[in-house]
Amino acid sequence: MTLSCEQSEGRAVEQDAHIEGALAAEASLVVLDTLETVVQADGGGGAVVGAVLKVLLRALARNQSTSVLQHMFNTQRALVFKYHSALFDEESERCGDLCLTLLTRCSSPLSAIRSHAAASLYLLMRQNFEIGNNFARVKMQVTTSLSALVGRGRAPSEGALRRALKTVLVYAERDTELADTSFPEQVKDLLFNLHMILSDTVKMKEFQEDPEMLLDLMYRIAKGYQGSPDLRLTWLANMAQQHMERKNHTEAAMCLVHSAALVAEYLHLLEPGGGGRPVGAVALAPVTPNALEESAVGDDVLARREEGLCLGPDFSESGLAGLLEHAASSFHTAGMYEAIPDVYKVLLPIAEAAHDYKKLANIHGKLHEAYTRVEQLAGKRVFGTYFRVGFYGGRFGDLAGEEFVYKEPTLTKLPEIFSRLENFYAERFGAENIVIIKDSNPVDSSKLEPDKAYVQITYVEPYFEPHELRHRPTIFHRNFNIKRFVYATPFTPGGKAHGELREQCKRKTILTVATHFPYLKTRIRVVARKQIVLSPIEVAIEDIQKKTAEVAAATAQEPPDAKMLQMVLQGCIGTTVNQGPAEVAVVFLSGLREQNAQPTRLQHKLRLCFKDFSKKCLDALRRNKNLIGPDQRDYQRELERNYQRLTERLAPLIAWSGPSLTNQQSMPSTSPRW
């Protein structure tokens, strides 16, 4: 009895599904019939046909039954044949939308749908060829649409798509009417390009779990289309989408800036200096020097407009404005507020030339918001973290022996990237075949096991020469548009990493990457390296200078932060650490107390560093005294006593009364006036 009830319920559900399917199909066919009636009643007017095509494309993109789709394809082919001018109009986006829809249907698992979609695609090409003895517009739109599908991971079935393209080729080979024209050969060339794009799909699926390799591949594909602006723009958009999905908003903004630079370069070639337009990609160089890569657009692009190049909606003034506004929005989301004004500087002249006061008001409102955020977050911002990653061993193939700088999210710790890369490559090569090298010493590949994969990871920091720092006054400027990094490796002549002060050396390695960070991707290949070896006294000088800079920064901070200031002071003159600076002075300056001992250049520099260090500590103590309350008076007195003990120990070591230095500034009094 129970079984009979279940069977009855199952039949009822199945019957309801059939009824719903039939009703849905009937509704779609009614819509289709209405569209045909509207076109016939209007007599084929351009505006009406355009609206009908828009509705039809929307319906084709939805889930429909096989029978309904077949009727829709028939209607679509009839409209294209009768009213091709509405489809191939240069200002229209319908051709691109139709190509995208047909390619999506070409990848259907149902052979009947694939056959109809392939037939529609072939007739679209044929119609375009017959109009102008060329089908360049459709060729470009099909290639761009497939690139968009592949780049965004929306191509459902590569095998089905290849079978549909084979059907298109068969149509071309058997079309006797056009057999004596260049059409069949042009179709073959197009399909070859489409198969190459599908090959990229296979590689992208292989690296789907490796974001760095995936973006490297997309970057290479985009670079390969340097001479085809439409396709490069498509792949830059694909990369921007990938970054947005991974919350890499700065890199997404850079993809949009590069896209805007490409469009700006094209518009400048088309009409130099018109309507407040930028003078090419160079206009976006203040945002990033990398934008100059887009100035590689050749003059022949304009001559090739007849081939369908640069006819998309983005290659226009409104398209440029849209890309710039999107880039500014992404920079805002990423917290890179200082980059926003340079983006809007390109857009402002266009709005001013058009007297678009609403747009101008909106831009200035965005600028006000960006500058306000910079002021509000002064001293509270942190930026990306950088690591050098080297790959060694034959298992890495082309990557073996290469090193990159990786940009990781803010505050990423070394163990985190260790774990991420170790887990990823352990899954790929096997846990027993992956070795993480945790030191920063040079790697001798000849001593590595050939069947294992080695990854060396080192924390690095942006590197600047002293003269560069004058042009990078803020923490933002020291973390934006950077391409040199440094890491230090301690060593001693005896081979150990650490030893006594008098034998502790340091090797500083300066890496130069191919382009500036931030860029289109989050890792950039290292193209040059330089090493500087510091002697023990130079290591000591650098350490004292670093402490001095920390004290000065904490003292000058506005608004003042008493807790931070006290932490820094404790680290410099606290009872547990003041042995450090004093010990450095004893090791490297004790010889100056001997009669007539002449200081070397480095000893003299260390003396001056200690004097500056002592003065900055005194300034910090005075600042702290003004910030604390009555409950911290005892703590302040303890800090003052520690400072006095430190200066008393340093005074005889750094004092000098020799003839060449008699007029040098002396140490602050050992009994300072607080």
Secondary structure, 3 states (H helix, E strand, C coil): CHHHHHHHHHHHHHHHHHHHHHHHHHHHHHHHHHHHHHHHHHCCCHHHHHHHHHHHHHHHHCCCCHHHHHHHHHHHHHHHHHCHHHHHCCCCCHHHHHHHHHHHHHCCCCHHHHHHHHHHHHHHHHHHHHHHCCCHHHHHHHHHHHHHHHHCCCCCCHHHHHHHHHHHHHHHHHCHHHCCCCHHHHHHHHHHHHHHHHHHHHHHHHCCCCHHHHHHHHHHHHHHCCCCHHHHHHHHHHHHHHHHHCCCHHHHHHHHHHHHHHHHHHHHHHCCCHHHCCCCHHHHCCCCHHHHHHHHCCCHHHHHHHHCCCCCCCCCHHHHHHHHHHHHHHHHHHCCHHHHHHHHHHHHHHHHHCCCHHHHHHHHHHHHHHHHHHHHCCCCCCCCEEEEEEEECHHHHHHCCCEEEEEECCCCCHHHHHHHHHHHHHHHHCHHHEEEECCCCCCCHHHCCCCCEEEEEEEEEECCCHHHHCCCCCCCCCCCCEEEEEEEEEECCCCCCCCCHHHCEEEEEEEEEEEEECCCCCEEEEEEEEEEEECHHHHHHHHHHHHHHHHHHHHHCCCCCHHHHHHHHHHHHCCCCCHHHHHHHHHHHHHHHCCCCCCCHHHHHHHHHHHHHHHHHHHHHHHHHHHCCHHHHHHHHHHHHHHHHHHHHHHHHHCCCCCCCCCCCCCCCCCCCC
